[in-house]
């Protein structure tokens, strides 16, 4: 018996630590002193090899993928990546761009400024004309403006408008300034904004929005000297030469407009008139328009959010319900899961719902078919296995040579039957996968049937039924599919027809373009007929079931698996066609034989 420190491989009491007994990198234990066991000293080379192997095994284990059910699903998403958030963001951004464009109002403001400049120019022409007519003194060659008359006229004419007027003489000196006519300076300033949290928030928000808007062209700074001269203002210098000019300048963040005109007496320039006004009224007009736009935009924003939420609800909510249902189907919890039905919507969501429902139904049908197929396979294999086991058990007790030969023959037949069953079952189980991967190509149905007839004539025995091919020179019977699989269907049906026909019978392959009804105008029909006993009327619908077998009398049992017609129906349905069985009936009502009909859609009608 082995010692406790050295258990044999395969020993039920072994801990499994000696599983690497055949590993070339694990050294066998050697006897040591006093009967103890020790590992031979192989040096550092073997130790390094063992470490490398352990690391390689660890890397290999790390690369092994987890099963699908154990892998975590990355379905958690950010709140801002949801479909609802994206719809809201897109609609609000589009509205924001539109509102921003409306709030810019640059052309509107420029139009107001131009209108104000035109008004100042008109007012200046009136004042300059009055000064040229009533404030001139001196002889013809020594004409000049009379300062007191200029002050009187300018004050009277600007009193109602509040415009600041300044008159400069030919020497550039300031003669009159309406701001200092009364002995005190009066300067207009914008009133402070009302106090309160709500106004402060409103105006603060407005200012931030306006700050985001692009600025207009850069304007020069307005500088007013204590002693003002014509040279300080470009437009005034131009007016002293007989030209009218206008300028815009910046003063403490506000735009100041000035217009300068020449004061003339019979075309002779005697001085320059400069009218100045701020743009407070222009800014207030722009602000009023912007406030109106913001009010309308606020209403539009509320409507946009509501409509976006409604739109997102009609899209995102059904998608989430479909996703949850698909998850439940994938997890397989709670039995069959009903996919929500949104087909009444008649839109893309409805199409998606219909596709998911059809896919789920097809999946459940496939699962049911797999379950039924497994049960049928177990049943069909169990029968020959039972017979085989009985024969083997009896064989051990029988000494008679003839009986032993019979039992061995039974065993060989059962083994052959099991082999045929496994081959047919393997073909049937791989069929769907192969058809889904195979490339669909055009092929001529008539050419395939003609080739199958030639193969039959070349290989048929002398006592085999005669084969007739009736195509009536049909041309253009082209369908799209897998030619080899269609040939397999024709071969299966033809083999069945030959096996049921008497030796002197006739098997017919009839190929026609089906046009008996309106909906059949685009199909090709292949009918294979025999002169055999036909189908039992009550068994016609079962002829294409798996493992169904009704063989002719005299044929050895177990020669067919009963999967031929079932595989044929599977192939034809994968080609979007139909296959069915029927009996040929004589005039007196008796059965003349069997007929299997295959119908496929032509390529031009697909």
C-alpha positions as semicolon CSV with decimal commas, in nm:
position;residue;x (nm);y (nm);z (nm)
1;X;0,000;0,000;0,000
2;X;0,131;0,348;-0,072
3;X;0,219;0,573;0,215
4;X;0,006;0,870;0,305
5;X;0,271;1,106;0,180
6;X;0,275;0,949;-0,168
7;X;-0,069;0,858;-0,302
8;X;-0,111;0,687;-0,635
9;X;-0,266;0,867;-0,933
10;X;-0,628;0,774;-0,969
11;X;-0,654;0,675;-0,607
12;X;-0,999;0,787;-0,483
13;X;-0,832;0,920;-0,170
14;X;-0,591;1,129;-0,372
15;X;-0,617;1,504;-0,328
16;X;-0,542;1,565;-0,693
17;X;-0,203;1,721;-0,623
18;X;-0,032;1,456;-0,840
19;X;-0,233;1,533;-1,153
20;X;0,083;1,646;-1,329
21;X;0,249;1,305;-1,292
22;X;0,301;1,288;-1,672
23;X;0,422;1,647;-1,691
24;X;0,787;1,653;-1,805
25;X;0,847;1,962;-1,589
26;X;0,735;1,794;-1,264
27;X;1,008;1,571;-1,125
28;X;0,912;1,230;-0,978
29;X;0,970;1,173;-0,611
30;X;1,280;0,971;-0,521
31;X;1,350;0,772;-0,205
32;X;1,557;0,958;0,051
33;X;1,728;0,858;0,365
34;X;1,541;0,658;0,622
35;X;1,270;0,568;0,367
36;X;1,154;0,923;0,325
37;X;1,063;1,069;-0,012
38;X;1,239;1,369;-0,160
39;X;1,246;1,553;-0,491
40;X;1,569;1,514;-0,687
41;X;1,784;1,823;-0,712
42;X;1,752;1,915;-1,082
43;X;1,910;2,254;-1,041
44;X;1,775;2,602;-1,128
45;X;1,701;2,518;-1,495
46;X;1,399;2,300;-1,416
47;X;1,276;2,556;-1,163
48;X;1,280;2,830;-1,422
49;X;1,096;2,610;-1,672
50;X;0,830;2,531;-1,414
51;X;0,778;2,897;-1,331
52;X;0,745;2,982;-1,699
53;X;0,491;2,706;-1,746
54;X;0,286;2,825;-1,447
55;X;0,284;3,180;-1,580
56;X;0,183;3,053;-1,925
57;X;-0,107;2,856;-1,774
58;X;-0,219;3,164;-1,579
59;X;-0,218;3,376;-1,895
60;X;-0,412;3,106;-2,080
61;X;-0,674;3,095;-1,803
62;X;-0,700;3,473;-1,808
63;X;-0,776;3,462;-2,180
64;X;-1,061;3,215;-2,137
65;X;-1,381;3,406;-2,192
66;X;-1,657;3,388;-1,940
67;X;-1,986;3,233;-2,047
68;X;-2,241;3,475;-2,183
69;X;-2,459;3,439;-1,876
70;X;-2,167;3,533;-1,647
71;X;-2,029;3,826;-1,843
72;X;-2,150;4,162;-1,711
73;X;-2,370;4,353;-1,945
74;X;-2,276;4,711;-2,018
75;X;-2,632;4,833;-2,035
76;X;-2,601;5,113;-1,781
77;X;-2,603;5,448;-1,953
78;X;-2,564;5,806;-1,853
79;X;-2,874;6,012;-1,797
80;X;-2,754;6,264;-2,053
81;X;-2,701;5,996;-2,316
82;X;-3,061;5,887;-2,324
83;X;-3,273;5,941;-2,630
84;X;-3,497;6,185;-2,442
85;X;-3,202;6,403;-2,342
86;X;-3,070;6,405;-2,697
87;X;-3,404;6,505;-2,845
88;X;-3,440;6,781;-2,585
89;X;-3,084;6,902;-2,644
90;X;-3,119;6,910;-3,022
91;X;-3,449;7,097;-3,015
92;X;-3,334;7,345;-2,750
93;X;-3,006;7,409;-2,933
94;X;-3,194;7,470;-3,258
95;X;-3,429;7,710;-3,080
96;X;-3,133;7,876;-2,908
97;X;-2,955;7,934;-3,239
98;X;-3,272;8,087;-3,385
99;X;-3,329;8,308;-3,081
100;X;-2,962;8,410;-3,077
101;X;-2,987;8,516;-3,438
102;X;-3,299;8,718;-3,363
103;X;-3,144;8,878;-3,056
104;X;-2,842;8,990;-3,253
105;X;-3,053;9,261;-3,420
106;X;-2,742;9,425;-3,565
107;X;-2,913;9,539;-3,884
108;X;-3,211;9,665;-3,685
109;X;-2,983;9,871;-3,459
110;X;-2,783;10,003;-3,752
111;X;-3,107;10,112;-3,915
112;X;-3,209;10,303;-3,600
113;X;-2,865;10,469;-3,580
114;X;-2,879;10,567;-3,946
115;X;-3,225;10,710;-3,893
116;X;-3,098;10,911;-3,595
117;X;-2,802;11,041;-3,798
118;X;-3,042;11,146;-4,073
119;X;-3,261;11,321;-3,818
120;X;-2,958;11,504;-3,673
121;X;-2,848;11,603;-4,021
122;X;-3,193;11,742;-4,100
123;X;-3,203;11,929;-3,770
124;X;-2,849;12,056;-3,834
125;X;-2,941;12,186;-4,179
126;X;-3,227;12,386;-4,028
127;X;-3,007;12,532;-3,753
128;X;-2,715;12,602;-3,989
129;X;-2,948;12,774;-4,233
130;X;-3,094;12,989;-3,955
131;X;-2,746;13,083;-3,837
132;X;-2,635;13,175;-4,190
133;X;-2,935;13,401;-4,232
134;X;-2,965;13,568;-3,890
135;X;-2,634;13,549;-3,704
136;X;-2,391;13,699;-3,957
137;X;-2,232;14,041;-3,909
138;X;-1,959;14,241;-4,080
139;X;-1,878;14,359;-4,428
140;X;-1,860;14,136;-4,732
141;X;-1,495;14,049;-4,690
142;X;-1,506;14,041;-4,309
143;X;-1,819;13,839;-4,241
144;X;-1,834;13,648;-3,916
145;X;-2,082;13,494;-3,679
146;X;-2,224;13,702;-3,399
147;X;-2,180;13,495;-3,082
148;X;-2,481;13,625;-2,886
149;X;-2,716;13,579;-3,183
150;X;-2,572;13,230;-3,241
151;X;-2,634;13,134;-2,878
152;X;-2,989;13,270;-2,890
153;X;-3,080;13,089;-3,213
154;X;-2,917;12,760;-3,116
155;X;-3,081;12,756;-2,772
156;X;-3,426;12,823;-2,916
157;X;-3,396;12,560;-3,192
158;X;-3,255;12,278;-2,973
159;X;-3,474;12,345;-2,674
160;X;-3,747;12,106;-2,783
161;X;-3,522;11,825;-2,904
162;X;-3,263;11,829;-2,625
163;X;-2,984;11,787;-2,875
164;X;-2,645;11,922;-2,774
165;X;-2,522;12,180;-3,026
166;X;-2,178;12,334;-3,057
167;X;-2,071;12,607;-3,299
168;X;-1,706;12,657;-3,396
169;X;-1,564;12,965;-3,570
170;X;-1,336;12,968;-3,870
171;X;-1,035;12,978;-3,638
172;X;-1,149;12,650;-3,478
173;X;-1,244;12,808;-3,144
174;X;-1,566;12,705;-2,970
175;X;-1,824;12,985;-2,989
176;X;-2,133;12,830;-2,835
177;X;-2,210;12,508;-2,644
178;X;-2,573;12,453;-2,546
179;X;-2,461;12,255;-2,240
180;X;-2,303;12,568;-2,088
181;X;-2,550;12,829;-2,200
182;X;-2,734;12,825;-1,868
183;X;-2,417;12,836;-1,664
184;X;-2,429;12,472;-1,554
185;X;-2,349;12,148;-1,721
186;X;-2,639;11,905;-1,781
187;X;-2,550;11,555;-1,898
188;X;-2,796;11,274;-1,954
189;X;-2,726;10,941;-1,784
190;X;-2,917;10,614;-1,794
191;X;-3,139;10,563;-1,490
192;X;-3,034;10,283;-1,251
193;X;-3,218;9,954;-1,284
194;X;-3,491;9,880;-1,031
195;X;-3,398;9,697;-0,715
196;X;-3,526;9,349;-0,626
197;X;-3,421;8,989;-0,678
198;X;-3,642;8,921;-0,979
199;X;-3,538;9,235;-1,176
200;X;-3,175;9,173;-1,089
201;X;-3,195;8,815;-1,215
202;X;-3,384;8,919;-1,528
203;X;-3,154;9,204;-1,624
204;X;-2,847;9,002;-1,527
205;X;-2,957;8,720;-1,754
206;X;-3,028;8,969;-2,031
207;X;-2,683;9,126;-1,994
208;X;-2,514;8,783;-2,009
209;X;-2,707;8,690;-2,321
210;X;-2,620;9,023;-2,484
211;X;-2,254;8,975;-2,388
212;X;-2,251;8,647;-2,580
213;X;-2,366;8,823;-2,895
214;X;-2,091;8,936;-3,135
215;X;-1,985;9,298;-3,106
216;X;-2,012;9,547;-3,390
217;X;-1,718;9,731;-3,548
218;X;-1,469;9,892;-3,309
219;X;-1,541;10,265;-3,250
220;X;-1,298;10,538;-3,139
221;X;-1,313;10,672;-2,785
222;X;-1,503;10,996;-2,729
223;X;-1,276;11,247;-2,552
224;X;-1,399;11,591;-2,451
225;X;-1,128;11,845;-2,366
226;X;-1,167;12,135;-2,124
227;X;-1,087;12,375;-2,406
228;X;-1,255;12,238;-2,713
229;X;-1,121;12,311;-3,061
230;X;-1,236;12,211;-3,405
231;X;-0,918;12,007;-3,448
232;X;-1,039;11,772;-3,177
233;X;-1,317;11,646;-3,405
234;X;-1,256;11,515;-3,754
235;X;-1,604;11,586;-3,874
236;X;-1,585;11,949;-3,759
237;X;-1,265;12,003;-3,952
238;X;-1,441;11,862;-4,256
239;X;-1,738;12,093;-4,201
240;X;-1,504;12,401;-4,194
241;X;-1,400;12,302;-4,545
242;X;-1,762;12,287;-4,657
243;X;-1,833;11,914;-4,611
244;X;-2,097;11,744;-4,401
245;X;-1,982;11,453;-4,187
246;X;-2,095;11,216;-3,914
247;X;-1,909;11,008;-3,657
248;X;-1,983;10,744;-3,394
249;X;-1,771;10,721;-3,080
250;X;-1,774;10,530;-2,751
251;X;-1,819;10,707;-2,417
252;X;-1,837;10,494;-2,103
253;X;-1,977;10,202;-2,298
254;X;-2,239;10,412;-2,479
255;X;-2,233;10,519;-2,842
256;X;-2,228;10,894;-2,910
257;X;-2,339;11,019;-3,252
258;X;-2,217;11,350;-3,385
259;X;-2,303;11,531;-3,707
260;X;-2,110;11,837;-3,832
261;X;-2,236;12,080;-4,098
262;X;-2,088;12,403;-4,238
263;X;-2,254;12,736;-4,147
264;X;-2,258;12,932;-4,473
265;X;-2,363;13,269;-4,600
266;X;-2,403;13,262;-4,975
267;X;-2,168;12,967;-5,009
268;X;-1,909;13,120;-4,785
269;X;-1,822;12,908;-4,480
270;X;-1,837;13,111;-4,161
271;X;-1,813;12,828;-3,906
272;X;-1,922;12,472;-3,825
273;X;-2,224;12,335;-3,639
274;X;-2,181;12,010;-3,445
275;X;-2,485;11,825;-3,313
276;X;-2,429;11,544;-3,063
277;X;-2,673;11,285;-2,927
278;X;-2,640;10,957;-2,742
279;X;-2,804;10,629;-2,843
280;X;-2,994;10,562;-2,523
281;X;-3,323;10,563;-2,708
282;X;-3,179;10,331;-2,972
283;X;-3,057;10,088;-2,706
284;X;-3,394;10,102;-2,534
285;X;-3,571;10,025;-2,861
286;X;-3,338;9,732;-2,926
287;X;-3,383;9,614;-2,568
288;X;-3,763;9,635;-2,596
289;X;-3,752;9,426;-2,911
290;X;-3,519;9,178;-2,744
291;X;-3,746;9,156;-2,443
292;X;-4,036;9,080;-2,672
293;X;-3,829;8,815;-2,850
294;X;-3,728;8,664;-2,517
295;X;-4,088;8,649;-2,403
296;X;-4,194;8,476;-2,722
297;X;-3,884;8,255;-2,700
298;X;-3,970;8,156;-2,345
299;X;-4,313;8,046;-2,460
300;X;-4,156;7,869;-2,758
301;X;-3,906;7,701;-2,524
302;X;-4,184;7,571;-2,301
303;X;-4,374;7,440;-2,605
304;X;-4,051;7,290;-2,745
305;X;-3,976;7,110;-2,419
306;X;-4,330;6,974;-2,396
307;X;-4,332;6,860;-2,759
308;X;-3,981;6,714;-2,722
309;X;-4,088;6,520;-2,415
310;X;-4,396;6,401;-2,600
311;X;-4,187;6,302;-2,903
312;X;-3,928;6,136;-2,685
313;X;-4,204;5,953;-2,501
314;X;-4,347;5,819;-2,827
315;X;-4,000;5,698;-2,929
316;X;-3,792;5,631;-2,618
317;X;-4,062;5,474;-2,400
318;X;-4,160;5,206;-2,656
319;X;-3,793;5,138;-2,729
320;X;-3,725;5,094;-2,357
321;X;-4,020;4,854;-2,328
322;X;-3,895;4,656;-2,626
323;X;-3,542;4,650;-2,479
324;X;-3,670;4,526;-2,142
325;X;-3,873;4,255;-2,313
326;X;-3,571;4,153;-2,522
327;X;-3,362;4,134;-2,202
328;X;-3,621;3,908;-2,042
329;X;-3,619;3,686;-2,351
330;X;-3,238;3,672;-2,339
331;X;-3,232;3,587;-1,969
332;X;-3,505;3,327;-2,013
333;X;-3,682;3,423;-1,690
334;X;-4,053;3,381;-1,628
335;X;-4,135;3,151;-1,919
336;X;-4,235;3,298;-2,252
337;X;-4,217;3,676;-2,274
338;X;-4,469;3,869;-2,479
339;X;-4,304;4,143;-2,688
340;X;-4,511;4,466;-2,672
341;X;-4,722;4,515;-2,982
342;X;-4,683;4,862;-3,140
343;X;-4,786;4,765;-3,493
344;X;-5,085;5,000;-3,477
345;X;-4,845;5,296;-3,486
346;X;-4,764;5,220;-3,852
347;X;-4,419;5,375;-3,820
348;X;-4,060;5,261;-3,763
349;X;-4,132;5,171;-3,400
350;X;-4,422;4,957;-3,518
351;X;-4,195;4,791;-3,775
352;X;-3,937;4,725;-3,503
353;X;-4,203;4,581;-3,275
354;X;-4,333;4,353;-3,550
355;X;-3,979;4,240;-3,635
356;X;-3,900;4,164;-3,270
357;X;-4,229;3,980;-3,223
358;X;-4,166;3,771;-3,534
359;X;-3,808;3,705;-3,428
360;X;-3,917;3,602;-3,079
361;X;-4,189;3,375;-3,213
362;X;-3,936;3,219;-3,449
363;X;-3,698;3,173;-3,155
364;X;-3,966;3,008;-2,943
365;X;-4,066;2,788;-3,236
366;X;-3,703;2,692;-3,278
367;X;-3,676;2,609;-2,908
368;X;-3,994;2,402;-2,929
369;X;-3,860;2,227;-3,238
370;X;-3,530;2,159;-3,064
371;X;-3,712;2,016;-2,763
372;X;-3,936;1,801;-2,980
373;X;-3,640;1,704;-3,197
374;X;-3,441;1,598;-2,891
375;X;-3,735;1,393;-2,764
376;X;-3,783;1,228;-3,106
377;X;-3,411;1,156;-3,137
378;X;-3,404;0,999;-2,792
379;X;-3,704;0,786;-2,880
380;X;-3,572;0,675;-3,219
381;X;-3,226;0,592;-3,089
382;X;-3,363;0,416;-2,782
383;X;-3,545;0,156;-2,994
384;X;-3,238;0,011;-3,172
385;X;-3,033;0,047;-2,854
386;X;-3,291;-0,159;-2,665
387;X;-3,288;-0,420;-2,937
388;X;-2,910;-0,415;-2,942
389;X;-2,886;-0,457;-2,564
390;X;-3,132;-0,746;-2,566
391;X;-2,940;-0,919;-2,844
392;X;-2,610;-0,875;-2,660
393;X;-2,758;-1,009;-2,336
394;X;-2,905;-1,313;-2,511
395;X;-2,584;-1,371;-2,706
396;X;-2,394;-1,436;-2,385
397;X;-2,628;-1,723;-2,288
398;X;-2,672;-1,899;-2,627
399;X;-2,424;-2,159;-2,741
400;X;-2,599;-2,258;-3,066
401;X;-2,392;-2,135;-3,363
402;X;-2,686;-2,063;-3,593
403;X;-2,871;-1,866;-3,330
404;X;-2,557;-1,673;-3,248
405;X;-2,521;-1,586;-3,619
406;X;-2,880;-1,459;-3,624
407;X;-2,819;-1,249;-3,315
408;X;-2,500;-1,108;-3,465
409;X;-2,694;-1,019;-3,780
410;X;-2,952;-0,840;-3,565
411;X;-2,672;-0,655;-3,387
412;X;-2,520;-0,549;-3,721
413;X;-2,860;-0,427;-3,846
414;X;-2,919;-0,230;-3,526
415;X;-2,572;-0,075;-3,546
416;X;-2,634;0,017;-3,909
417;X;-2,972;0,164;-3,816
418;X;-2,812;0,370;-3,540
419;X;-2,544;0,486;-3,783
420;X;-2,807;0,595;-4,038
421;X;-3,006;0,770;-3,768
422;X;-2,705;0,960;-3,641
423;X;-2,604;1,061;-3,995
424;X;-2,953;1,186;-4,081
425;X;-2,992;1,358;-3,745
426;X;-2,657;1,531;-3,792
427;X;-2,760;1,647;-4,140
428;X;-3,094;1,776;-4,013
429;X;-2,938;1,959;-3,717
430;X;-2,678;2,133;-3,939
431;X;-2,923;2,222;-4,210
432;X;-3,051;2,555;-4,073
433;X;-2,701;2,682;-3,998
434;X;-2,574;2,584;-4,342
435;X;-2,869;2,744;-4,519
436;X;-2,826;3,067;-4,321
437;X;-2,456;3,084;-4,414
438;X;-2,483;2,967;-4,774
439;X;-2,486;3,228;-5,051
440;X;-2,810;3,236;-5,246
441;X;-2,734;3,215;-5,620
442;X;-2,959;3,186;-5,927
443;X;-3,003;2,838;-6,072
444;X;-3,229;2,678;-6,333
445;X;-3,485;2,438;-6,186
446;X;-3,534;2,261;-6,520
447;X;-3,160;2,200;-6,554
448;X;-3,141;2,047;-6,204
449;X;-3,436;1,815;-6,272
450;X;-3,284;1,713;-6,607
451;X;-2,951;1,633;-6,440
452;X;-3,125;1,423;-6,171
453;X;-3,308;1,229;-6,444
454;X;-2,982;1,157;-6,627
455;X;-2,819;1,033;-6,305
456;X;-3,117;0,804;-6,240
457;X;-3,110;0,658;-6,594
458;X;-2,737;0,591;-6,559
459;X;-2,756;0,420;-6,219
460;X;-3,099;0,251;-6,213
461;X;-3,123;-0,126;-6,204
462;X;-3,288;-0,321;-6,487
463;X;-3,601;-0,392;-6,282
464;X;-3,632;-0,034;-6,155
465;X;-3,934;0,178;-6,251
466;X;-3,901;0,386;-6,567
467;X;-3,849;0,762;-6,526
468;X;-4,022;1,018;-6,748
469;X;-3,923;1,387;-6,753
470;X;-4,193;1,626;-6,874
471;X;-4,076;1,989;-6,908
472;X;-4,242;2,093;-7,239
473;X;-3,943;2,311;-7,330
474;X;-3,992;2,535;-7,030
475;X;-3,731;2,813;-7,023
476;X;-3,644;3,084;-6,775
477;X;-3,738;2,881;-6,465
478;X;-3,467;3,046;-6,257
479;X;-3,492;3,068;-5,880
480;X;-3,252;3,203;-5,619
481;X;-3,119;2,961;-5,361
482;X;-2,873;2,678;-5,296
483;X;-2,866;2,449;-5,596
484;X;-2,716;2,147;-5,412
485;X;-2,985;2,159;-5,145
486;X;-3,264;2,176;-5,406
487;X;-3,106;1,878;-5,581
488;X;-3,111;1,697;-5,245
489;X;-3,488;1,761;-5,219
490;X;-3,550;1,624;-5,569
491;X;-3,330;1,321;-5,493
492;X;-3,512;1,249;-5,163
493;X;-3,859;1,269;-5,319
494;X;-3,748;1,075;-5,626
495;X;-3,599;0,800;-5,409
496;X;-3,926;0,768;-5,215
497;X;-4,129;0,755;-5,536
498;X;-3,905;0,482;-5,682
499;X;-3,921;0,275;-5,362
500;X;-4,303;0,272;-5,368
501;X;-4,348;0,215;-5,743
502;X;-4,382;-0,138;-5,880
503;X;-4,101;-0,262;-6,107
504;X;-4,309;-0,201;-6,420
505;X;-4,434;0,136;-6,296
506;X;-4,350;0,486;-6,413
507;X;-4,211;0,772;-6,210
508;X;-4,276;1,113;-6,365
509;X;-4,103;1,450;-6,300
510;X;-4,325;1,730;-6,431
511;X;-4,184;2,084;-6,440
512;X;-4,421;2,372;-6,514
513;X;-4,447;2,745;-6,474
514;X;-4,740;2,769;-6,233
515;X;-4,998;3,009;-6,371
516;X;-5,328;2,851;-6,280
517;X;-5,411;3,131;-6,034
518;X;-5,324;3,498;-6,011
519;X;-5,103;3,455;-5,704
520;X;-4,914;3,163;-5,868
521;X;-4,807;3,357;-6,179
522;X;-4,453;3,400;-6,049
523;X;-4,374;3,045;-5,933
524;X;-4,231;2,724;-6,074
525;X;-4,386;2,390;-5,985
526;X;-4,210;2,054;-5,979
527;X;-4,438;1,750;-5,934
528;X;-4,298;1,398;-5,881
529;X;-4,555;1,120;-5,935
530;X;-4,543;0,744;-5,893
531;X;-4,772;0,446;-5,957
532;X;-4,749;0,312;-5,602
533;X;-5,021;0,267;-5,341
534;X;-5,024;0,637;-5,252
535;X;-5,060;0,795;-4,910
536;X;-5,307;0,683;-4,651
537;X;-5,566;0,966;-4,655
538;X;-5,547;1,010;-4,280
539;X;-5,163;1,019;-4,288
540;X;-5,101;1,270;-4,569
541;X;-5,041;1,558;-4,326
542;X;-4,794;1,346;-4,127
543;X;-4,579;1,253;-4,425
544;X;-4,337;1,543;-4,362
545;X;-4,308;1,492;-3,985
546;X;-3,974;1,388;-3,839
547;X;-3,912;1,013;-3,813
548;X;-4,240;0,933;-3,989
549;X;-4,193;0,621;-4,196
550;X;-4,453;0,416;-4,386
551;X;-4,250;0,181;-4,605
552;X;-4,386;-0,057;-4,870
553;X;-4,453;-0,420;-4,783
554;X;-4,157;-0,649;-4,802
555;X;-3,896;-0,387;-4,723
556;X;-3,670;-0,462;-4,430
557;X;-3,745;-0,267;-4,115
558;X;-3,508;0,016;-4,019
559;X;-3,374;0,088;-4,367
560;X;-3,494;0,452;-4,351
561;X;-3,476;0,708;-4,071
562;X;-3,795;0,893;-4,164
563;X;-3,613;1,229;-4,196
564;X;-3,596;1,259;-4,574
565;X;-3,924;1,443;-4,636
566;X;-3,881;1,646;-4,316
567;X;-3,542;1,769;-4,437
568;X;-3,694;1,840;-4,779
569;X;-3,967;2,058;-4,629
570;X;-3,705;2,243;-4,421
571;X;-3,502;2,320;-4,734
572;X;-3,799;2,431;-4,943
573;X;-3,933;2,659;-4,670
574;X;-3,587;2,816;-4,640
575;X;-3,622;2,901;-5,012
576;X;-3,960;3,070;-4,942
577;X;-4,146;2,788;-5,116
578;X;-4,400;2,517;-5,037
579;X;-4,401;2,138;-5,054
580;X;-4,698;1,911;-5,002
581;X;-4,817;1,559;-5,074
582;X;-5,137;1,437;-5,237
583;X;-5,281;1,129;-5,404
584;X;-5,348;1,082;-5,773
585;X;-5,714;0,983;-5,808
586;X;-5,860;0,781;-6,097
587;X;-6,199;0,851;-6,246
588;X;-6,354;0,575;-6,038
589;X;-6,222;0,733;-5,716
590;X;-5,942;0,485;-5,651
591;X;-5,585;0,592;-5,578
592;X;-5,359;0,578;-5,885
593;X;-5,043;0,677;-5,698
594;X;-4,875;0,949;-5,495
595;X;-4,771;1,297;-5,597
596;X;-4,532;1,534;-5,415
597;X;-4,549;1,895;-5,534
598;X;-4,271;2,151;-5,488
599;X;-4,344;2,516;-5,561
600;X;-4,080;2,793;-5,555
601;X;-4,100;3,163;-5,640
602;X;-3,922;3,260;-5,959
603;X;-3,632;3,499;-5,928
604;X;-3,805;3,772;-6,131
605;X;-4,098;3,781;-5,887
606;X;-3,890;3,787;-5,566
